[in-house]
Amino acid sequence: MDRKMFRRMVATLAVVPLLAALAVGCRPAPHAILAVERNRTGGAGVLIAPCADYDVVHLSVFSHEAGKVDLSRWAIINDAMRGSLAELELFSVPQGWSVTEDTLQGVAGGGEYTVTIDGSVRGRGLDGELSFAADQLASLKPGEVLVDGDGGAKAVPRSKFVNAKSGRCEP
């Protein structure tokens, strides 16, 4: 099996739990290991919690409305299958990563989106998920990020997310 075929297989397998969870309505609760922020150009950026030994394998964003999954998705896979990133701009491929799906081109006003991250700490799964509205992203003040809160995404200071002292890094 060549490397390209292997990456596509892993990307497909990363989507299967999401689709299964939507079909049956249950999935282990993701940890608050990611945040979304508005970057200088108005686009969306993702912050990943600074977890020691965290290997991020797959990251994706998809659009949806009223609980329906849209087929529009942007997804990337870590070519090395090891290591993490502190942050990345959505729809821009970091070095050492490859695009596996690119039917979603950006975050637009009025839309709703979910960012997912799949990875592990010392071989134990640690995934994250954050759903947000494009209008929430647009309304962020400088230095704020969206994080998963009770009842949906909420704005908090960026420093609070980066410096959080919690069990979020424990699978």
GIGIKA-V547594 format. One record per run of one state. SS is the DSSP state (H for helix, E for strand, - for the rest). FROM is the first residue (numbers start at 0). LEN is the number of residues. If there is no record, write none. Layout:
BEGIN
ss=(SS:SS)
from=(FROM:FROM)
len=(LEN:LEN)
END
This chain:
BEGIN
ss=(-:H:-:E:-:E:-:E:-:E:-:E:-:E:-:E:-:E:-:E:-:E:H:-:E:-:E:H:-:H:-)
from=(0:2:24:30:31:33:38:43:48:53:65:67:78:86:89:96:102:111:121:123:125:127:133:138:143:149:151:157:162:166:169)
len=(2:22:6:1:2:5:5:5:5:12:2:11:8:3:7:6:9:10:2:2:2:6:5:5:6:2:6:5:4:3:2)
END
